[in-house]
Amino acid sequence: MNEDVERDRFRELIEITALAWDWASRRRSGSPPASPRRRAGASMKCQCGYGCKCKAIAAAAAVGLSAAVLPAWAGTTVYVPLGSANKVIAVDAASDRVLRTFDGIENPHGLVATPDGQYLVAGSMSERPLPRGAAEDMPNSRLSVIHPAHGHVMSTIGVAGWTHHQAITPDGRYVLSTHPARGAISVADLTANKLVRTIATGPAPNYAVVTPDGSRVYVSNSGNGTVSEIDARTWKVLRTLEAGPSPEHMVLAPDGKRLFVANDRGGQVTEVSLASGRVERRHALGERLHGLDISDDGRWLYASLVTEDKLIALDAQTGARRTLPLSPAPYHLGAVRGTGKLYVSSSREPKIWVVDQASLKLVGGIELPGGEGHQLAISR
């Protein structure tokens, strides 16, 4: 059997097994089995002709599939949107090999995965011109909902304006997309497969993060140096926080009390206190700061400097730092949780560098099938 075909069949088996265990556990407890419509995004009808797997789920539960049937390679998958290549790829984090390519995704930049790994949602940096006299909130771009196991776009959700980055709530229900040209973020409900809110934040919203408990959303507004705090229950802006000049990528501190913000044109990372809403510390790193993430142990911040061709690891407590030259133009990055790896893309070449978090040494690379790597989505 072809290795790719075998891998895809095993991924299908993983999905069916997970659903089967849910079905069986609910049946044993006396609770009604969770229907496909109760799972985030599952109300969308699959376009591939396979349906919602109801028969497969029942059959799997009947024969008592166990975790023992899961293949040894099953683990962390990193999904990468390739922008100008109009593709999204899946990478096995254990081997750093491309597992699958999803074609026909228009200019994807932002990307999230549902917590259960069932769906991906990609935002497009392309939009159609609005007709003369059309309302500004008229949808002229779209989010693509991808089913990784089937390998295609299941459905689309219309949004107003091209999308830069995205975030998803911990329950997998809501996808938040930033729309810099509209000064707002959109909220898409995956259970209903539709847009449910548009929230004005500030000029040029760039990045969004959600707190682990799902109660708050933070959005960087690169046009006025602020971060908007949003109540994820009412979808109302609660406060406007300081952030430093041109705030873009962000990451929450492990203690949940601070927000680290990359100031792109300011060449620094700011530490924002979520209690006071003020910048408490500034870490000058260099020109054109872009990607930002934090190590698995919470000690090191990683930042890419596009024009200086280097990756910096910063200990925010002591100020200690290490540098790894990467050329050309290190761009988006992401700590691959549980692997000790850091993936860093290039904005000029179709490649990803694989870096060891602890030593900050280059340990591998991934050749991409075109385009450039943007916002990484990691599924475990």
Buried (B, 14 or more C-beta within 10 A) or exposed (E): EEEEEEBBEBBBBBBBBBBBBBBBEBEEEEEEBBEBEEBBBBBBEBEEEEEBBEEBBBEBBEEEBEEEEBEEEBBBBBBBBBBBBBBBBBBBBBEBEBBBBBEEBBBBBBBBBBBBBBBBBBBBBBBEEBEEEEEEBEBBBBBBBBBBBBBBBBBBBBBBBBBBBBBBBBEBBBBBBBBBBBBBBBBBBBBEBEBEBBBEBBEBBBBBBBBEEBEBBBBBBBBBBBBBBBEBEEBEBEBBBBBBBBBBBBBBBBEEEBBBBBBBEBBBBBBBBBEEBEBEBEBEBBEBBBBBBBBBEEBBBBBBBBEBBBBBBBBBEEEEBEBBEBEEBBBBBBBBBEBBBBBBBBBEBBBBBBBBBBEBEBEEEBEBEEBBBBBBBBBE
